[in-house]
Amino acid sequence: MWDEARDARLRREAMAWLALRSNDCRDALTSSELLEFIFDGEPFRLLDVQRGIRKPAVLPAALSIRTTYTPEGRNRPYEDSPGPDGMLRYKWRGNDPQHAENRALREAWLRQVPMIWFFGIGPAAYLPVFPIFVLAEEPAQQQFVLDPDVGHGLVAAGGVVEETMRRYIVAQTKRRLHQPVFRAQVMRAYGTRCAVCSLTHSVLLDAAHIVADSESSGIAAVRNGLALCKIHHAAFDANILGIRPDLVVQIRRDLLEEVDGPMLRHGLQDRHGERLRVVPSVRVERPATDRIEQRYAEFLSAG
């Protein structure tokens, strides 16, 4: 069994490597790419594709947890709604509290070591999110309370959390966890290309909500998302660019009549009347008609 110093160094180096390889946790990595991690000159497996919890024999506690990929339209295997404290939940492996994987997570809680959460965003593709800590265990619900590094010092295990604090924690958890997962899922569905202009540079692409996530129908799902470059995302949010229900791009009338420079002409005006250049190949991941209709109505009313 490794000592605490080597254990801590492994976790630091693994997270630094993942940050570099995943563009600061913006892009997913395949199972084969994750096998490329080297520690102290030897390959070291960060993810266990057969189990939900990775606990190497040389470590005293869990190193990573995994959420399997769930195709669009199916229920996710993890608890998507925050608990009364705003924190996330991760179910036990089976019903036995002494199962080796449950013991591994319990030890991570007792030692307060940082872990990695691998979210499946496609077949054999995972987005790493870290650091993740175990905040508490809820044996009656057969689950652990997970903290994506937002609740330290703010939430006490089993304590009452005021609503203002809970809203803050939920918002921070959404920023740290759900938004990156949503982005990675949208990028995978669109092949990391802008739906309007086909730009392929990941750092210049965003996952745009069709219906804003502040609205009840603005869920963080691929069918409510578009991969857009930053100029087209900004234009879409500002109702300068709209998308008809038949997926044809429309540019606001006053912008069509304006004379400015090549960015306006080639970036926006020339896109008017074009169909989206990129749509997901999987039908159930294409933009939901009802959400496109809702968003296009907003575009028309704003013009």
C-alpha positions in Angstrom: 0.0 0.0 0.0 1.4 3.4 -1.0 1.9 6.1 1.7 -0.1 9.3 1.8 2.6 11.3 0.0 2.7 9.1 -3.0 -1.1 8.8 -3.1 -1.4 12.6 -3.0 1.2 12.9 -5.8 -0.7 10.4 -8.0 -3.9 12.4 -7.6 -2.2 15.7 -8.4 -0.4 14.4 -11.4 -3.5 12.6 -12.7 -5.6 15.7 -12.5 -2.9 17.9 -14.1 -2.6 15.4 -17.0 -6.4 15.2 -17.4 -6.7 19.1 -17.4 -4.1 19.2 -20.2 -5.5 16.4 -22.3 -9.1 17.6 -22.0 -8.6 21.3 -22.6 -9.3 22.1 -18.9 -12.1 19.6 -18.8 -14.0 21.0 -21.7 -13.4 18.1 -24.1 -14.1 14.4 -23.5 -11.5 11.7 -23.7 -12.0 8.2 -25.0 -11.3 5.0 -22.9 -8.2 4.4 -25.0 -6.9 7.9 -24.5 -7.3 7.5 -20.8 -5.0 4.5 -20.9 -2.1 6.8 -21.9 -1.6 8.2 -18.4 1.9 7.4 -17.1 2.9 7.6 -13.4 6.4 7.1 -12.2 7.3 5.7 -15.6 4.5 3.1 -15.7 1.0 3.1 -17.2 -1.6 3.7 -14.5 -5.3 3.1 -15.1 -7.5 6.0 -14.0 -10.9 4.5 -15.0 -12.4 1.1 -14.5 -14.8 0.5 -17.4 -16.2 -2.6 -15.6 -17.0 -0.9 -12.3 -18.4 2.4 -11.1 -15.6 3.0 -8.6 -11.9 2.7 -9.3 -9.9 1.8 -6.3 -6.4 0.5 -7.2 -5.0 -2.1 -4.8 -2.0 0.2 -4.0 -4.3 3.0 -2.8 -6.2 3.1 0.5 -9.3 4.9 -1.0 -11.2 5.4 -4.2 -9.4 7.3 -7.0 -12.3 7.8 -9.4 -16.0 7.2 -9.9 -17.8 6.7 -13.2 -21.3 7.5 -14.6 -22.1 5.4 -17.7 -23.3 7.0 -20.9 -27.1 7.3 -21.2 -28.5 7.8 -24.7 -30.8 10.8 -25.2 -34.3 10.1 -23.9 -33.4 7.6 -21.3 -33.2 8.1 -17.5 -29.8 8.9 -16.2 -28.4 6.4 -13.7 -27.2 9.2 -11.3 -29.3 11.5 -9.2 -29.7 14.7 -11.4 -31.5 16.7 -8.7 -29.6 18.1 -5.8 -30.5 17.1 -2.3 -31.8 19.4 0.4 -28.3 20.7 0.9 -27.7 21.3 -2.8 -25.1 18.5 -3.0 -25.2 15.6 -5.4 -25.8 11.9 -4.5 -24.0 8.7 -5.7 -25.6 5.4 -5.0 -24.0 2.5 -3.2 -22.8 -0.5 -5.3 -25.5 -3.0 -4.5 -27.1 -3.2 -1.0 -24.2 -4.3 1.0 -22.5 -1.4 2.9 -19.4 -3.5 3.2 -19.0 -4.1 -0.6 -15.4 -3.3 -1.5 -16.4 -0.3 -3.7 -18.6 1.2 -1.0 -15.7 0.8 1.5 -13.4 2.5 -1.0 -15.7 5.6 -1.2 -16.2 5.6 2.6 -12.4 5.6 3.0 -12.2 8.6 0.6 -14.7 10.4 2.8 -12.7 9.6 6.0 -9.4 10.7 4.4 -11.0 13.6 2.5 -8.9 12.8 -0.6 -9.9 14.4 -4.0 -11.3 12.1 -6.6 -12.1 12.2 -10.3 -15.6 11.8 -11.7 -15.8 10.4 -15.2 -19.1 11.2 -16.9 -20.0 9.1 -19.9 -21.0 11.5 -22.7 -21.0 9.0 -25.5 -19.9 5.4 -26.2 -16.5 4.9 -24.6 -16.1 8.7 -24.2 -15.9 10.4 -20.8 -15.6 13.9 -19.5 -13.4 14.2 -16.4 -14.6 16.4 -13.6 -12.4 17.1 -10.6 -11.8 17.5 -7.8 -14.8 15.7 -6.2 -15.0 14.9 -2.5 -17.2 12.7 -0.5 -19.0 14.9 2.0 -21.0 12.4 3.9 -22.8 9.0 3.7 -26.6 8.5 3.9 -26.9 4.8 4.8 -30.7 4.9 4.9 -30.8 6.0 1.3 -27.8 3.8 0.4 -25.8 6.6 -1.1 -22.9 9.0 -0.6 -23.1 12.8 -0.7 -20.7 14.2 -3.2 -19.2 17.7 -3.3 -17.8 19.0 -6.5 -15.5 21.3 -4.5 -18.1 23.9 -3.7 -19.4 22.9 -0.3 -16.2 22.8 1.8 -16.8 24.9 4.8 -20.3 25.7 3.8 -22.1 22.5 4.3 -21.9 20.2 7.4 -22.9 16.6 7.0 -26.5 16.3 8.1 -26.8 20.0 8.9 -29.6 22.3 7.8 -28.7 24.5 4.9 -30.5 27.8 4.5 -32.3 28.3 1.1 -30.0 31.2 0.1 -27.0 29.0 0.6 -28.6 26.0 -1.1 -29.3 28.1 -4.2 -25.7 29.3 -4.2 -24.4 25.7 -4.0 -26.8 24.5 -6.7 -25.6 27.3 -9.0 -22.0 26.5 -8.4 -22.5 22.8 -8.8 -24.3 23.5 -12.1 -21.3 25.5 -13.3 -18.7 22.9 -12.1 -20.5 19.8 -13.2 -23.7 20.0 -15.3 -22.6 22.7 -17.7 -19.3 21.0 -18.7 -21.2 17.7 -19.2 -23.8 19.4 -21.3 -21.1 21.0 -23.4 -19.3 17.7 -23.9 -22.5 16.0 -25.0 -23.4 18.7 -27.5 -19.8 18.8 -28.9 -19.9 15.0 -29.4 -23.3 15.1 -31.1 -22.2 17.9 -33.5 -18.7 16.5 -34.1 -17.1 19.5 -32.5 -18.3 21.8 -35.3 -20.4 24.9 -35.4 -23.9 24.1 -36.6 -24.0 27.4 -38.6 -20.6 27.7 -40.2 -18.8 24.3 -39.5 -15.9 25.9 -37.6 -14.0 23.0 -35.9 -11.8 24.7 -33.3 -13.0 23.5 -29.9 -11.7 26.5 -28.0 -13.9 28.8 -30.2 -17.1 26.7 -29.8 -19.8 26.8 -27.2 -22.8 24.6 -26.3 -25.7 27.0 -26.7 -29.1 26.4 -25.1 -32.0 26.7 -27.6 -34.3 27.6 -24.8 -32.5 29.3 -22.0 -31.7 27.1 -19.0 -33.4 29.6 -16.8 -36.7 28.5 -18.3 -38.6 25.4 -17.2 -38.2 23.8 -20.7 -34.5 24.8 -21.0 -33.1 21.5 -19.9 -29.4 20.6 -20.2 -30.0 18.0 -22.9 -28.6 17.5 -26.4 -32.0 18.2 -28.0 -32.0 21.6 -26.3 -28.5 22.4 -27.5 -26.6 23.7 -30.5 -22.9 23.7 -31.1 -22.1 27.3 -32.1 -18.9 29.3 -32.6 -18.7 32.3 -30.3 -19.8 34.8 -32.9 -22.9 32.8 -33.8 -23.7 32.0 -30.2 -23.6 35.7 -29.3 -25.8 36.5 -32.3 -28.2 33.7 -31.4 -28.5 34.9 -27.8 -29.0 38.5 -28.9 -31.7 37.5 -31.4 -29.6 38.8 -34.3 -29.6 35.2 -35.7 -32.6 32.9 -35.6 -33.2 29.4 -36.6 -36.5 28.4 -38.3 -38.2 25.2 -37.4 -37.0 23.8 -40.7 -33.4 24.5 -39.5 -32.9 27.4 -41.9 -30.8 30.4 -40.5 -32.4 33.8 -40.5 -30.6 37.1 -39.8 -32.5 40.1 -38.4 -33.7 42.4 -41.2 -31.8 45.5 -40.0 -28.5 43.6 -40.0 -29.1 42.4 -43.6 -29.4 46.0 -44.7 -26.3 47.2 -42.7 -23.0 47.9 -44.4 -19.9 47.2 -42.2 -17.1 44.9 -42.9 -16.2 41.3 -43.9 -17.2 39.8 -40.5 -20.7 41.1 -40.8 -21.0 40.1 -44.5 -19.4 36.6 -44.3 -20.1 35.8 -40.7 -23.8 36.7 -40.6 -25.3 38.2 -43.8 -24.1 35.3 -46.0 -25.6 32.8 -43.6 -29.2 34.1 -44.1 -31.4 31.5 -45.8 -28.9 28.7 -45.4 -29.8 25.4 -43.7 -27.7 24.5 -40.7 -24.5 23.0 -42.0 -24.1 20.5 -39.2 -26.8 18.5 -37.4 -26.4 15.4 -35.2 -26.4 12.2 -37.2 -28.5 10.5 -34.5 -32.1 11.6 -35.0 -33.0 11.7 -31.3 -30.2 14.2 -30.7 -31.3 16.7 -33.3 -32.9 20.0 -32.1 -36.3 19.4 -30.6 -38.9 21.0 -32.8 -41.0 22.4 -30.0 -37.9 24.2 -28.5 -36.8 25.5 -31.9 -40.3 26.8 -32.5 -40.3 28.5 -29.1 -37.0 30.1 -29.6 -37.8 31.2 -33.2 -40.9 32.9 -31.9 -38.7 34.9 -29.5 -36.5 35.9 -32.4 -39.4 37.1 -34.5 -40.9 39.1 -31.6 -37.5 40.7 -30.9 -37.1 41.9 -34.5 
